[in-house]
Amino acid sequence: MTPQFVLDLFGEAFWTVVMLVSMIVLPSLLMGLVIATFQAATQINEQTLSFLPRLLVIIFVIMIMGPWMVTKLTDVFRLIFASIPIVIGL
């Protein structure tokens, strides 16, 4: 086990998490921005107005991208579990 191997393993796991989280957070962020712009233009100051559309966008993204996200997460778990003997030095 070398430091480079551990860094590569950590880097792969980190970027997978960033990619999976950004798939959910970015559409929600964009929907919140659209709703905030609408609220500013119409002077509607209701805090709960953005909740339902953002929730629906998150559910839609998970329905569409869910299988791909599970595949990526499974690939990383397989890589990590296959690397256990290397990490402990067997």
N, C-alpha and C positions, 0 to 999 in steps of 0.2 A: 504494500500500500504506500503510494507516494502522495505527497501533498498535491501534485498536479491531478492525480486521479480523484482525490476528494473534492478538489475545486471544480473539476469537470462534472462530477456527480451532483454537487450542490448547485452549480450553474444550470444544469439541465432541469433540475427540480424547480429552481427559482423561476426560470423563464417559463416553464409550463404553468406554474401558479399565476404568474403575471398575465400570461396569455388567456388563461381560463377566466380569471377575474375580470379582465378588461372586456371580454366578450359580453359579460353581464352588466358591468358598470357603465360602459360608454353609451350604449343605447338608452339606458335610464337617465344618464346625465343629459343627453341630447333632448330627450322628451321633457325633462325638467326645465331645460333652457327654453324650449318652445313654449311651454306653459307659462313660464315666468315672463316671457316677452308678451304673450297674450294678456296676462294679468296686468302687466304694466301699461299696455296700450288701452285696456278697457277700464283700468282702475278698480279691478276686482281684487280685494285683499283677503281672499279666503285661503287659509293655509292648507286645508284638506283637499283643495281642488286638484292638486297635482298628484295625489296619492294613487288614485285608481288608474289613471293612464300609465303612470310609471310601473305599477304592479302588472298591468296587462302587457306592457312591453317586455318586462322581465320574463313573464310566463311564456310569451311568444318566442323570445330568444331561446329560452331553455328548451321549448318544444322543437324548435328548428335545429339548434346547434347542440342539443343534448347528446345525441349519439356520438358526434365527433368529439365532444368534450370528454365523455366517458372513455372513448378509445384512447385519447391522448393521456388521460390520467392512468389508465390501465397500462399503457406502454411504459410510463415512468415508474409505476410500481413494480412492473416486471424487471426493469433495469436495476432498480434499487435492490430488489430481492435477489436477483442474479448476482449482484455485486457483493453480497454479504460475505461469502467465503474469501473474496479478495480483501475486503476491509478488515476482517479479523485475522487474516494471514494464513489461511488454510491452503 
